[in-house]
């Protein structure tokens, strides 16, 4: 099943069911008004939503309309929680080599997860406002999951059952603000601009064989200013989404509408598959030629992130954004 949220009707938007080919949609209002409400009542509403999805794909949904991703908000415009992990050690190891950082022992007992800002998620075609170009603006292509209810201290089976939807994420970073926040010991806050999402969230079964072991076994396609930037596979997570959920819920339950991201997708091999962010490409350039040549984003620059099924169809739709200058206050 594929779901999206259209702008309007309040802060949480209006839930719609979207056809598998992303061409048509139908309102979910006869069943449930918003995605957050659907997640809170998941078992009760899924049968009716799935029936709508079947009718839509069969061309029998009488109230169907053309789906416009430009009218879409983030699937969850505001979430109960937004947590971002760092699960691709290939990315971290490349950056440590490039910056000649002392290698730290890997925290193998548990994944690194930070708390993000869940209150203001951006839609797939929203402009991304940043105060200054010298904050070193970077995109990051990630996978993410949205949970239903998850109990505290869940088993991996309970964690797996808690995954209701999968999403494609652009997690914006302001690289100039990262080092002082890391040095503070408290982690990221000022260095993270609002997170953006592809228009459509999908149930795991929509990915077929590509969803296994709590990972998405497909490449993400990344373009920067219209040029191909990379197509690394999302399969190489050191920790699965099952393990991320279990760790995040160690001493607290997760409420419906909790989002957990994978961290920047990476294979650590930019020469072969490119990158999912600018920083990794610059690190690769430093390693190979002694200095970076790729530039961080400037106002007016664009990026695009998308993932395709083996049959060539777009799974989530695209995150396609432009960076603009935010007003100074």
N, C-alpha and C positions, 0 to 999 in steps of 0.2 A: 504494500500500500504506500502511496505517496501523498504527503500532506504539505500544505503551505499556508501562510498567513498573509492576508491582504491588509494593506493599510486602511485605516478608517474604523469607525465604530468603537473607539476607545484605545487606551494604551496597549491592550493586548491584541488588537486587530480582530480580523474575522477569519475563522478557519475555513479552508476549502480543501476538498479532495481533488487531486491532480491526476490526470491520466498518465499511464506508463510512459508515453512518448512526450509528455510535458506540453501537449498542445491544447488540451481542454481541461476544464475544471467545473466543479459543481459545489455549491455551498453545503457546508456541513451543519448549518443552522438547524435543520429539522432534528438533528441528533444532539449536537453540542456546539456551543458558540465559539470557543477559543481552544487553542491547543493545550494551554495550561489546564483548563477544565477537563479536556479529554484525558490528559495524563493522570489527573486525580481520580478519574472514574474509568480507567482504561479497560478493565475486564468487562464492564457494563456496556461501553459504547463501541468497542472494536467490532463486534459482529455487524452492527448497523453501518458503520463506516466502511467496512470491507464490502458489504453489499452494494453501497454506493459506488465504490471503486470498481466493482465488477460491472455494474450497469454503465458506468462512464466508459470503460475500456471497450465494452460491447456496442457503444453508440446508442444506448437506450435511455440515457439520463436526459429527461425532457427539459430540465432547467439548466443544462450545461452551457458554458460560454467559453470563448477563447481565453486561455491562460496567458496573462501578461506578466512576465517576471519583473518588469519595471514597476509594477504596482505592488510588488511583494515587500513585506517587511522581513526581518529575520523570522524563522519559524517560531521562535520564542522571543518576542521583542523585549521581554524582561523575564528572567528565570529565577528560580529559587536559589540556585547556586551556579557559578561558573568557575570551574577549576581547570587549570592547564598543567599538563605534565611535561616532562622532558624524557621521552622514551626512545629517542634515536641517538644512541651513543656515537654512531658514525658521524653525526653532525658535531657533537661536542668534541670528539677526538680531533677532527679536522681543524676546528677553531683553536684548540689548545696548541696544536702543531704550528698553526699560522701565527699565533700571538706569543708563542714560546712560553706558555704558562706551565707552571709546575703541575705535573699530573697528580691528581688526587685519587685516592683509592675509590673505586666504584662502590656506591651505596647499594650493594646487591640485595640487602635484606628487604628493602622497600623502595618504591619509585619516588622520584622527586615530583611533588605536586604543589603548585601555588594557588592561592585564592585570587580570582580575578574579580572584575566588576560586572555583576549580572544584571544591573538595573537599566542598562541602556545599550541593547544590542542593535547593530546596524543591518539594514537590508542589503541585498546583493548589488544594487545599483546606486546606493547612496554615496554621495561624495564624502570623503574622509577628511575632516578638518584637523589641521595641525597648526600650531602657533608659528613655528619657525623651521625653515629648512635645515638650519644648523643643528637641529635635534637629531638629524640623520634618520630619515624616514625609511622604514623597511616593511615589506609584507612578509607573511609566513603562511604557507599552505599547510593545513592540518586536517586530520580527520577528527571527528568527535562523536560522542554518544549522548543521548538524552535518556534519563532513567525515569521509571515509575518509583514506587515505594521500594526502598532497600533497607532491611533491618541493620542495626549495628552489629558488627562482627559477623558479616555474612560469610557463608561458604562460597567457594567459587561457583557452585551451581546456583546459589541464590543471587550472586552477583550477575551471572549470565542472564538469569530470568529477569533481572531488573532493567536490562537494556530494552527499551521500547523503540527507539529511533536512532538512525545514524545520520550525521550531518557533515557537510564540507565547510571548512572554516578558513577565514583569513584573519589571522591574529596579528594585528599591527604592532610594531615595536619601534620605539624611538631610541636608537642605539647609543646616542651620546649620553643619554640619561641612565643607561644600564649600569656602567661600572660603579658609580657612587652608591647606587642602591644595593648592588651586590656587596660592596665593601661595608655597608651599614650593618649587614647581617640580618636585615629584616625582609629583604626581597623586593620584588617589583611592585610599583604602584604608579609613580609619575612617568615611568618609561613605557607604559602601556596605553595606547589610544584605544577608543572603542572597538570591540571585536565585531567582525562582519561575517555573514553567513550566506551560502548559496540559498536560493529560494525554497528548495524542496527538501524536506526531511523524509527518509524512507525507512520502512520496517526492514529488519535484517534479511528477511526472506527475499526481498527484491534484489539482493546482491547474489543470490544463488551460491554457487561454489566459491565465489570470491570472498564470501564471509565465512571464515573458519578460524578456529583457535583464538577467537576474540580479536581478530585483525582483519583489515580489508586488503585483499591480495590483488590490488590494481594500481597502476601508475596514476599520478595526478599530472595534469597538463598545466603548465604555468607559462604565461606570456607577460612580458614587461615592455611597455610602450609599443605594443603590437608585434614584438619579436619573441620567438620561442626562447624561453629561459630554462626550461627543464621538464623532465618527465620521470622523476624518481618514484619508485614503488612505495606504497604505504605499508607494505607487509613486514618491514624490518623492525618493528617495535620490540624493544628489549623486554617490555612488560605488556601483556595483553590488556584489553579493556576490562576483562574480568578481574585481573589483578589490580588494575587502577581503582576500580570500584571497591574491591575488598579493602585496599589500603586506605582509601578516602573515608570509608565507613568503619575504620578500626574502633573508634570510640564514640560514634554518633551515627544515627540513621540518616539516610539521604531521602529527602522529600521528592515527590514527583516534580519534574521540571529541573532536575539537576543536570548540568552539562559538564562533561569532562573531555578535554582536548588531548590530543596525542603529543603535542609539541611539533616543531617544524619537521616535516617529512624529509628524510635524507637516506641516501645510499652511501654517502661519503665518497662518491666517485663522479665529481662534476665533469670530468673529461668525457665520460660515457653517457651520463643521463642528465647533466645539468644540475640545477638546484631549485629548491622551493622557497628560497629567500635570497636577498642580495648579500647579506653578511657572509654566507657560506661561499658564494662565488668569489668575493673579495679575499677570503681566507685562502682559497685555492690559488688565486693569482699571487698572493704573497709567497706561498710555498714554492711556486714554480718560477716566478720572475723577480721576487724580492719586494714587489710593491703592488698594491691593488690598482686596477684600471676601471673597474665598474663603479659607477656612481650611485649613491643613495638617491632616493626619489626627491624631485622638486615639485613645486606647485604646478599643476597641470599634467603631471605624469600619470600614466594609467597602468593598471595591472589586470590580469584575468586568470582565474583559477577554475578548472573544470575537470571532471572525471567521467570517463566513458566506459560503458559496458563492452564486453567482447564483440557484441553485434554492432557497435559503433554509436549507439544511442547515448545521449547525455543522461546521467543518472540523477544528479541533483540540480541540474541547471548550473549556470556560471555565477561566480562572484566576479563582477567586472566594475572596478571602481576608479575614480580619479581623486588625486590628492588636491585639496584646496586649502587656502590660508584661513585659519580660524581668527575671529576678531580678538584683538588683545584687550584685556580689561584690567 
